[in-house]
Amino acid sequence: MSPTPAGRLFGDDLVLTRTFRAPIDDVWASLTDPERTARWFGAWAGDAAPGRIVKVQMAQEEGQPWMDMTIDACEPPRRLALSAGEEPDRWRLDLTLIETPGGTELRFTQHLTTTDGVGEVGPGWEFYLDALVAARDGRPLPSFDDYYPAMREHYEAQR
């Protein structure tokens, strides 16, 4: 079964959500504990605090490169804001957790500088967020080939 794209563009903000039947503190740990992030995105190392830079391994990418990410805001267990890269193409990410009846919703936002390339970016984040779901459920991680190029049109059509 192919995954269904769910992300939406709101202006220059790419927004994706996932809902978990888990307490907010447990979902927060999946986003911030390096042993748990290693299961779906990649491990990280460094002194994690607002304004600080941590090294994050892109474990699902070819060569598993490490990259610097700045912690722009950290408000446990509700909000984590990160940025990476150089201007003018710096990636600005916002992860917000919202308690819901019976669980927690993750609202993932990438504040885009341009919607050019959203056909590649959107499927990438769909893959990573589904990898988070799979890791939390103890299932095998999805294959990126199921996301791209299959989801490209969904995102390009929103530009």
Secondary structure, DSSP 4 states (H G I P E B T S, - for coil): -PPPP--EEETTEEEEEEEESS-HHHHHHHHH-HHHHTTTT--EES--STT-EEEEE-TTSTT--EEEEEEEEEETTTEEEEEES-TTS-EEEEEEEEEETTEEEEEEEEE-S-STTHHHHHHHHHHHHHHHHHHHHTPPPPPGGGTTTTTHHHHHTT-
